[in-house]
Amino acid sequence: MLTPRYRPQPELGPHLVFAFRYEGVDLQVLSALFQIIETDEIEVIIRATPTGAFARRLWFLYEWLTDRQLDIPDPGKVRMVTILDPDQQYALAEGDPSPRHKVSNNLPGTPAFCPLVRRTPDLAAFSQKALGERAREAIGRVRPDLVARAAAFILLNDSKSSFAIEGERPSGQRAARWGQAIAQAGVRPLSLDELDRLQRIVIGDARFVRLGLRDEGGFIGVHDRDTNMPIPDHISARHEDLESLVGGLIAFSDRAARGAMDPVVAAACLAFGFVYIHPYVDGNGRLHRWLIHHALAAASYSPPGLVFPVSAVILRNIDRYRAVLESWSAPLLPFIEWRPTVSGNVEVLNDTAAFYRYFDATAHATFLYACVEQTVEHDLPQEVRFLQAFDTFSEGVQQIIDMPTAQAELLHKFLGQNDGRLSQRARTKEFAALDDAEVERIEALYADAFERDRRNAK
């Protein structure tokens, strides 16, 4: 809270100075402002202090957002300043110099797509934890064969979780196919063709789904049972804006990676921006979560050959996930003018592109960082510990009786389902060949191996 002595004068220039200094850059507000203000007024503000840092940042942002060039003289020999203050907002670590304005453009995106994130105390604390480095160090201490097995399970589980978030239960083959797509995240450069390819994998049977970018409106919500009137919770970007928005999103992905932006923050901007744009008729949710994997892998943040099971964590925190999604989409609804179509869809009547280009992704980045922290501190270690305990159990079983691996896995499953005791049904059917002494030793072996696992988890 600022005292009255900080109150700016009642002119546009002082208010912009105040906003830049204390609130950071809001591209959505500036974009709307620059559409209604006369160019002459902006030039007067800049010419008042042509060599000042504020004036040069305003000059750059006006030309960047409007693609119109101002009549401003060269500021001469002045110190280069960044567009974003990295103490206020997340930016590229390595910006692009603009000799005309004597600024370094450290904005993470382009005018087509550039969400921004405020550097809050929570996010600053997450960044300092170096979770990616911690994960690589922890995995480096585990036997490679265990890492490979953990990676395979985590991959399939994350694929199934991503479907479960959408309320779907895919076949094993379909889940495995999407798991392989997740495993390839970060390998290929992001492009519209790549997104289209991934949509085909997600959908599978496309007989009743239009593939590729939408050619009509889109919304998330329900229909009135009597009138078929749309009742939207979220209205997607206009289909006329999709090529520009998706092109900007792809450019953001490349620019954030090259400019060494915080990878988790970049992933949040990319993934949540995609799901708000909702460029496809179907498959957007899973592609949105795939983009998280892509951004983290492309920045070498996640360990090689291993994905952070973010979908599994999201599924465990589904209410908070939905709240984060609605934190932006719900307040936006009153500003979107629309009418229903005869097919029960929506037709957007006003220009809404800036809502999707320049949203504030602070809440989304905070949520994603919390998910990544859970994967590093809970999910990855838990899976490694389980495999270590299972190997101890399986090797011990082989010392008692020669048993195929599949049978040992079934034995473990039955014991897990019955609190470490082999049920009477299992003893008289699948494992009737075991005598009482062998069963007793196996139950003790199970208790020892997995009790040790539980102790290590604490």
N, C-alpha and C positions, 0 to 999 in steps of 0.2 A: 504494500500500500504506500503510495506516494503522498507527500504533504502538498497543500495548495500552492506552495511556491514553485512546484514543478509544472503547474498548469500552463499549457501552451497558449500563445496568443490565438485569437479566433480567426486565423487565416489558414489556408490549406498548407502552405509551406511549413510553418511551425508544427502543425499537427502531424505532418509526414515525418519531420525530424524526430518528434517525440515517439512516434510509432516505431521507426527504425531503431531508435536508441534503446527503448525499453520493452518493446513487444516483438521485435524481429520483423521479418518479411512475411507478409500475407499475400500470396500471389493472386488469390481469388478476389480479394478486396481491391488490389491494385488493378487487376484486369478489368473489373467493373468500373472503377474510377476513370481509367484511361479511355474508356469508351464514351464517356459523357463530358469529359473536361476538354476545353479548348487547348490545342497544342500551344498557342501563345502563352497561356497561363503557366504551363509546365516550363517553357523556355525562360520565362521571367524568374521563376523560382530558382532554376539552375544557374542563370546568369548572375544572380545576386551573390553567389559564392562559388564561382566556376571551378576553383581548385579544391574546394572542400570535399571531404570523403562522402558526405551525405549527397551532395549535388551530383557527384560522379556516379554513385550507386543508383540514384533516381534516374539519371540520364540513361544508363545502361538498361535498367529494367523497363523504362518506357519503350525504348526501341526494340528490346527483346520480346516484350509482350505484344506490341502493336505492329511490328514489322514496318514502322514508319520512322524515317530519319529526321532528327531535329537539327535545326540550324544553330549549332553551338561551336564556338571556337575551341581549338586544341588547348587543353588545360596547362600545357607546358611541362616542365620537369617537376613532377610531384611523386610522392611515394605511392606505389601500387597498394590498393586496398581490396579486400575480398567483398563479394556481394553479400554473402551470409556471414554473420559473426559466429564462428564455430563454438563460442562459449554459450550462445543462445540456441542455435539450431544445428542439427546434423548436416554436414556438408561434405563435399569431396575433399580428401586430404591433398589432392593435387588438382588444382583448378586450371582453367585455360586463360591465358592473358588476353585482354582486349586492349590493344595499344590505343585505339581511338578514345576510350573512356578512362584509360589508366586504372583499370580494375582487373582483378582475377575472378573469372566466373567459376565459382565453386558450387553453383547450383547442381544438384544431382541429376536433373533431367533437362528436357528441352521445352520450348513453349507448348508442345503438343501434350506433354504429360510430365508433371513435376510436383508430386506431393511433398510436403515438408514435415519434419518432426522436430519438436522442441526438445532441447536437452534438459530434461527434468532430473532431479536428484535420483529418482529410481532408475532411470535409463543410464545415467552416468555411472551408478553403482554396478549395474549389469555389465556395461562395457568394460569396466575395470577388472571384472572377474576372469576375462579371457577364457570363456567357456570352451571355445574351439580348441585352444591350445591344451587346456586341461583334459579334454576328451582324447586328443591324440596321445598325450603322455600316458594316460591311464590304459588305453588300448595297447600302447607299445610295451606294456609290462605283462601282457597276456599272450599265451601261446598262439601262434598264427592259426592253427587248426581250430582252436576255440573261437577266435575272432571270426573266422569264415562261417562257422556254424551259427554264431550269434547274429551275424549280418544277415544270413539267409532267413532266420526266424523273424528278425525285426522287420525285414523287408516285406515279408508276406503279411505279418501282423499289421503293419502300417497300411498296406494296400486294403486289407479287409476293414480296417478302422475307417479309412477314407470313404468306402462304400457305406459303412454303417452310419456315418454322420449324415448321409443323404437318405437314410432309412431303407437301404438296399442290402440284400444278402446275396452276393454274387456266387456263382459256381466256383469250385476250386480252380478250374482252368482260367476263368475270367479274372479272378483275383491274382493268380500267378502272372498272367499276362500284364496286368497293370503294375504289379510289383516289378517286373522287368523294365517297364517304362520308367518307374521311379528310380531304379538302379542306374539308368542311363542319364538321369538329370545332370546337367552341367557338362555333358560330353559334347553335344552338338550346340552350335550357336543358336540363340533364340531367334525365331523368324515366324512369320505367319504360316508358312508351309509346315514348320515343325509343330505349331499349335494345332493346325488342321489334322496332322498325322496323329497327334496324341488324342484329339477328340474322337477320331475313328476307333482308336484302341479302347477308349472309355466306353463308347456307345456299343460297340460290337455289332449287334443287329440293328442296322439303320433304316429298316424298311418304313418305319413310322416316324422318323426323325430327320429333319432337314440338316444336312451337314454344312459346315462353313459358316461364315459370318451371317448373322441375322439379316433378313431383308424386311423386317417389320419391327414394331415396338416390342418391349418385353417388360415383365414385372414379376415380382415374387409376392405371392399372397393367395387369396382364394376367390371364388366366385359366389355371388348371391345365388342361393338355390332356386329362387323363383324367377329372377330376371336374367341370370347369367352375367350380371354386372360385375366387373372386376372390383375387388377390394384389396388394393395393393398395400403391402408392408414396405416394399422397395420398388422403385421404378428405375429400370435400367437406362443406359445411355441411348439416345436416338440412333436408329440404324444408319442415318445419314452421317453420323460422326464416328462410326466404328473404325473405319480405315485409318483416320487420323489418330484416334485414341490408341488403337492397338499398335500403330507404327510408333507413336510416342512412348508407349510402354516398352517396346522392344529396344528403342534407343536408350531409355532409362536404364534398362538392364545392362547394356554394354557400357554406358557411361559410368554408372556406379561402380562396376567391377574394375574398369580401367583407372578410375579416380580414387580407388582405395577408400570408398565409403564404408562405414561400419556395416558388415555383411548382414547382420540380423535386422538392422533398421532398413537396409535396402530391400531385403526379402519381404518385410512387412509392407513397404510401399508398393512393391511390385505385385505381390499376391493379393492384397486387399484391393488395390486399384483394379486389378483384373476382375475380381468377383463383383465389384460395384458396377463396372462397365457392363459385365455380363454379355460378352459379345456373341455367344452361341445360344441356340435354342435349348440345348441340353449339354451336360458335361462340365459346366462352368465350375462347380464346387470342387471336383476332383482336380481339375486343371489348376485352380487357384492354389490348392495345397501342393501340387507338383511344383509350382513355381517357387515355393519356399525351398524345396529340395534343390531346385536348379540354382537359385541365387547363392545358397550356402556352399554348394559343390563348386560352382564356377569361381567363387572367391577362395577356394581351398580352406574353407572354415570347418566343414565336417571332415572327419578322418577319411582317408582314401579307402574306397570299397565299403564304406559304412554310411548309412543315412541316420539322421536323428529322427526317431519315430514320432514326429510332431503330430501326426493324425491320431495316434493312439493317445497322446496326452490331451489333445483337443477333445477327443471323445469322452475322456474322464472329466473334462471341464466344459462340457457342452453348453451349460447355461451361461457361463462367463463368455464363451466364444460368441454366442448369439447376442449377448449384451454389447459386446465390442462391435459386432457388425451393425447393430441397430443404433449405436452411439452416433453414427454419422448419417445413416439412411433415414432414420425416423425424423430427426429435425429437418431434413431436407424436403420431405414430402410436401409441406405447405407451399414450397416455392416452385413446384413443378405443376404447370398447367397441362391438363390432359382431358381427353374424352374417350369413352369406350368405343370400340369398333364392333361391327356386326358379328365378328368371330369371337368376341369375348376378350379381346386384347386391349391394349391401351395405345392411344396415339398422343404423343407429346406435342404440345402446341407452342412452347416457348424454347428459347435457346438455353440448353442446360449443359453444354459441353464443359464449361469451366468448373462445374460442380465435380466432375470426374477427373479433370486435369489437375486440380490444385487443392485437393482436400488435405486436412490436417490428419496425419497418420500417427500421432503421438500415442494414443490409446492402443492402437493396433501393434505398434512396435513394442510397447510395454508388455502386452499380452504374449506376443511371440517370444520375447526374451524369457519370460517366465516359463513358457513351454520348453524352450531349449534348455533352460536350467534344470527342469525336471528330467529331461532325457539324459543329461550328463550326470546328474547326481543320483538319479533313481533308476531309470529304465535300462540304460546300458550296463551299469554295475550289477543290477538284479539279474539280467539275462546271463551275464558271464558267471555269476555265482551259481545260478541254477545249473548251467552246463558243467561246471566244476563238480557240483554235488552229484549230478546225475552220473558223471564219469566215475566218481568214487563208488557210487552205488552199483553201477553196471559192472565195474571191475571186481567188486566184492562178490556179486552174484556169481560171476564166472569162477571164483575160487570155491564156491559152494557146489555149483552144478554147471555143467556145460550147457549153455542156453543161447539160441540165436538172438541177435540184437533186437529183432522185431518183438520177440517174446519178452525180452528184458524191458522194452519200452511199454509193452502191455501190462507187465507186472507192476511197473512204476505207476502207470495210470490207475490201476485198480487200487493200489495202496494209497495213492493221493485222494481217491474218491471216498475212502473209508477210514480217514484219520490214521493212516499208517498200518492198518490191519487188513489182512487178506480175508475177504468175505467168504462165508460158507459156500455161496454159489460158485465163486471163482475156484475154491479149493476142490469142489466136486466136479468142475467142468474143465475150464482152460488149464488149470494147474493141479489137476488130480494126481499127476505123477510125483508131486512133492510130498515128502513125509512130514510129520509134525515137527521134527527137529529142524528140518531144512526151512520150513515156514517160519519158525521162531527165530532162526538166525537171520533170515532175510528181513523180517520185520525189524529186528534190532539194527541191522545194517541200514535200513531206510531211515529209521529214527535218528541214528548217529549222523548220517550224511546230511540230511536235510535240517536237522536241528542245528548243526554247525553252520549251515547256510543262513538260517534265521538269525543266529547270533551275530554273524558277520554283517548282516544287513542293518543291525542297530548301531 
